[in-house]
Amino acid sequence: MLSSDGHAREYPVYDLSMRRVGELDAPYGSNIPHPQIVAGDGIDGEWMLTFDGTPWGERMLKYGTHGDVVLMRR
């Protein structure tokens, strides 16, 4: 299970028993919303989809926009 730790600015990884087994080696853009990992096939490796937290339309939308999409490949 992949999580997000805003204080440590990292993505902790847990096994199914919720024991921490490490962290994802990826730039920490934002903790909202939690990133998603997608397995690629063959040479593509793994992809992480998240958002960078850049506010958008705050005057009308107030809180809740997550910013630009960030896609990283490992």
C-alpha positions as CSV (number, residue, x, y, z in Angstrom):
1,M,0.0,0.0,0.0
2,L,1.3,3.4,-0.9
3,S,0.7,6.4,1.4
4,S,1.9,10.0,1.6
5,D,3.6,11.7,4.5
6,G,3.5,15.5,4.2
7,H,5.7,16.1,7.2
8,A,8.5,13.8,6.0
9,R,7.8,14.7,2.4
10,E,7.9,11.1,1.2
11,Y,5.7,8.2,0.1
12,P,5.8,5.4,2.6
13,V,5.1,1.8,1.4
14,Y,3.3,-0.7,3.6
15,D,2.6,-4.4,3.2
16,L,-0.9,-5.8,3.5
17,S,-0.4,-6.2,7.3
18,M,0.3,-2.4,7.4
19,R,3.9,-2.9,8.3
20,R,6.1,-0.3,6.8
21,V,8.4,-1.9,4.3
22,G,10.1,1.2,2.8
23,E,9.4,4.3,0.8
24,L,8.9,5.0,-2.9
25,D,12.0,6.6,-4.5
26,A,10.2,9.5,-6.3
27,P,10.1,13.3,-6.1
28,Y,7.6,14.5,-3.5
29,G,5.3,16.9,-5.3
30,S,2.3,17.0,-3.1
31,N,0.3,14.8,-0.6
32,I,-3.1,15.6,-2.1
33,P,-4.5,13.4,-3.4
34,H,-2.5,10.3,-2.6
35,P,-0.4,9.1,-5.6
36,Q,-1.4,6.1,-7.6
37,I,1.1,3.5,-9.0
38,V,0.3,1.8,-12.3
39,A,2.4,-1.1,-13.6
40,G,3.5,-0.8,-17.2
41,D,4.3,-3.7,-19.4
42,G,7.7,-4.6,-20.8
43,I,10.1,-1.7,-21.0
44,D,7.7,0.9,-19.6
45,G,8.3,0.0,-16.0
46,E,6.0,1.6,-13.4
47,W,4.2,4.9,-13.5
48,M,3.2,7.2,-10.6
49,L,0.3,9.6,-11.1
50,T,-0.2,12.4,-8.7
51,F,-0.9,16.2,-8.6
52,D,1.5,19.1,-7.7
53,G,-0.9,21.0,-5.4
54,T,-0.9,24.2,-7.6
55,P,-4.1,26.1,-6.7
56,W,-6.5,26.9,-9.5
57,G,-9.6,29.1,-9.5
58,E,-9.3,29.8,-5.7
59,R,-11.6,32.8,-5.9
60,M,-14.5,30.8,-7.1
61,L,-13.6,27.2,-6.0
62,K,-11.9,28.0,-2.7
63,Y,-10.2,24.8,-1.4
64,G,-10.2,21.5,-3.3
65,T,-8.4,21.8,-6.5
66,H,-5.3,19.6,-6.7
67,G,-3.2,21.3,-9.3
68,D,-1.5,20.1,-12.4
69,V,-1.2,16.3,-13.2
70,V,2.3,14.9,-12.6
71,L,3.2,11.6,-14.2
72,M,6.5,10.0,-13.4
73,R,8.0,6.8,-14.8
74,R,10.5,4.5,-13.1
